[in-house]
Amino acid sequence: MTDSDKEEILVLYGSQTGNSEAAAKQIATLIPGKLSKCSARHMQLDDFLEYEEAKWSRLVIICTSSYGVGQAPLGCYRFRELCDEILAKDGSNKMLDGLMYAMLGLGDSKYTTFFQNPTAIDKALTMAGATRVGSLGKADASGNQLEVIDEWIDGIFSHLEKAVAVSVSGEAADKLSTAQSNTRKMCMQLFPQFFENSSGSGNNNPMVIAAIFVLIVAIIMMFLQQS
């Protein structure tokens, strides 16, 4: 089975110090070996919204921490805004129905806002109709964080295996498509600059090509004059 035939699992992260990113990379690296019918990619949560345009895989894995006073870390700002909007709108009519996710949260219990960002994201996804797979990982930097991360990763794969063992029906595929459409619509309201850039790039392509052509001709002429 080639990678193109395998079911893709997205491993999404937000990371301030690099620990969540390292966990995401570790998980993505392990997936092909532990789930033989699956492939994996890892990326920041915000890149998933902007560049992937919220094209959900059936199962996603999220690794993120809190930063500051319970805020999102780097690469998770926009995703947290999305989740806050979902919470404000009471799940927006189960807009993520059909999505499955696993969640590993990191933080430091010496701060009063410990785990607020992972908790908010988990609550929003559940409220929106997504189904969490396995337990909510809770890795505390004031404890044995790396050990907890490794234990959570070891334990989550049995849950992931069961999740991907269920065949993808036409109804399930339709639900995922609807989840992407719902997420994209909300992102267009919250972050219109994402879509202005993407929609405008196609219209500007001929101008860009013409400008490059003129520049190349000018460089060639300059070399010919010098010779």
NULUM-987106 format. One record per residue (C-alpha): z, x, y; residue number from 1. Coordinates in steps of 0.5 Angstrom, whole numbers, plus 500, padded with zeros to 3 digits. Each point is the difference from the previous one (the first is absolute). Layout:
N
{{Z,X,Y},NUM}
...
//
This chain:
227
{{500,500,500},1}
{{498,503,507},2}
{{504,499,506},3}
{{495,495,503},4}
{{502,496,494},5}
{{507,500,501},6}
{{505,496,504},7}
{{502,503,506},8}
{{507,500,502},9}
{{502,502,507},10}
{{506,504,502},11}
{{502,499,507},12}
{{505,503,504},13}
{{503,501,507},14}
{{504,507,501},15}
{{504,503,505},16}
{{502,507,497},17}
{{495,500,494},18}
{{505,497,494},19}
{{496,494,500},20}
{{493,503,500},21}
{{502,505,495},22}
{{503,494,495},23}
{{493,496,501},24}
{{496,506,499},25}
{{504,501,493},26}
{{499,493,498},27}
{{493,500,501},28}
{{499,506,496},29}
{{504,497,494},30}
{{496,494,500},31}
{{494,502,497},32}
{{504,503,494},33}
{{505,495,499},34}
{{495,494,501},35}
{{494,502,497},36}
{{496,494,503},37}
{{502,501,507},38}
{{498,505,505},39}
{{504,501,507},40}
{{499,502,507},41}
{{506,502,505},42}
{{499,498,507},43}
{{505,499,506},44}
{{501,492,501},45}
{{497,500,507},46}
{{494,503,497},47}
{{499,495,495},48}
{{500,495,506},49}
{{495,503,504},50}
{{496,504,496},51}
{{500,496,493},52}
{{500,493,504},53}
{{506,498,496},54}
{{496,500,494},55}
{{506,499,495},56}
{{500,502,493},57}
{{503,495,495},58}
{{506,505,499},59}
{{502,504,506},60}
{{506,505,500},61}
{{504,501,507},62}
{{504,506,502},63}
{{503,500,506},64}
{{507,502,504},65}
{{503,498,507},66}
{{500,504,506},67}
{{504,499,506},68}
{{504,494,501},69}
{{497,496,494},70}
{{493,501,502},71}
{{493,502,496},72}
{{499,508,499},73}
{{493,503,502},74}
{{494,497,496},75}
{{504,493,500},76}
{{500,498,507},77}
{{495,495,499},78}
{{502,497,493},79}
{{507,499,503},80}
{{497,496,506},81}
{{496,496,495},82}
{{506,499,495},83}
{{504,497,506},84}
{{495,496,502},85}
{{500,497,493},86}
{{507,499,501},87}
{{500,497,506},88}
{{494,495,498},89}
{{504,498,493},90}
{{496,504,496},91}
{{493,496,503},92}
{{499,496,494},93}
{{501,505,494},94}
{{494,504,503},95}
{{501,505,495},96}
{{501,496,494},97}
{{497,504,494},98}
{{502,506,502},99}
{{505,505,496},100}
{{504,505,503},101}
{{505,506,498},102}
{{504,502,505},103}
{{504,507,501},104}
{{504,500,506},105}
{{503,507,503},106}
{{506,500,506},107}
{{506,503,501},108}
{{507,496,500},109}
{{503,504,505},110}
{{496,496,505},111}
{{502,493,501},112}
{{493,498,500},113}
{{499,503,493},114}
{{494,497,496},115}
{{499,495,505},116}
{{492,501,500},117}
{{499,500,493},118}
{{504,493,500},119}
{{496,497,505},120}
{{494,502,497},121}
{{502,497,493},122}
{{503,494,503},123}
{{493,499,503},124}
{{496,501,494},125}
{{504,495,496},126}
{{500,495,505},127}
{{492,500,501},128}
{{500,499,492},129}
{{499,507,497},130}
{{504,502,494},131}
{{504,506,499},132}
{{500,504,494},133}
{{506,503,498},134}
{{506,502,504},135}
{{500,501,507},136}
{{501,508,500},137}
{{506,502,505},138}
{{500,508,501},139}
{{506,502,504},140}
{{499,507,504},141}
{{508,500,500},142}
{{500,500,492},143}
{{495,503,495},144}
{{494,497,503},145}
{{495,504,496},146}
{{503,499,494},147}
{{500,492,501},148}
{{493,501,502},149}
{{498,503,494},150}
{{504,495,496},151}
{{497,494,503},152}
{{493,503,499},153}
{{502,501,493},154}
{{502,493,499},155}
{{495,496,504},156}
{{494,502,495},157}
{{502,495,495},158}
{{500,495,505},159}
{{493,502,503},160}
{{497,500,493},161}
{{502,493,499},162}
{{497,498,506},163}
{{493,503,499},164}
{{500,498,493},165}
{{499,493,502},166}
{{492,499,501},167}
{{497,498,507},168}
{{498,493,500},169}
{{495,497,505},170}
{{506,496,503},171}
{{503,507,501},172}
{{495,503,503},173}
{{499,495,505},174}
{{507,500,502},175}
{{499,507,501},176}
{{494,499,504},177}
{{504,495,504},178}
{{506,504,501},179}
{{495,506,503},180}
{{497,494,505},181}
{{507,498,502},182}
{{502,507,501},183}
{{494,502,504},184}
{{501,494,505},185}
{{507,501,501},186}
{{498,507,502},187}
{{494,498,504},188}
{{505,496,504},189}
{{506,506,500},190}
{{495,506,501},191}
{{493,498,503},192}
{{499,507,501},193}
{{499,502,493},194}
{{494,495,499},195}
{{497,501,507},196}
{{499,507,498},197}
{{497,499,493},198}
{{496,494,503},199}
{{497,504,506},200}
{{499,507,496},201}
{{494,496,496},202}
{{496,498,507},203}
{{501,507,503},204}
{{497,504,494},205}
{{493,500,503},206}
{{503,503,507},207}
{{504,505,496},208}
{{494,502,496},209}
{{496,501,506},210}
{{505,504,504},211}
{{501,505,494},212}
{{492,500,500},213}
{{500,502,507},214}
{{505,505,499},215}
{{497,503,495},216}
{{493,501,503},217}
{{504,503,506},218}
{{503,505,496},219}
{{493,502,497},220}
{{497,500,507},221}
{{505,505,502},222}
{{499,505,494},223}
{{493,500,501},224}
{{500,502,507},225}
{{505,505,499},226}
{{496,503,494},227}
//
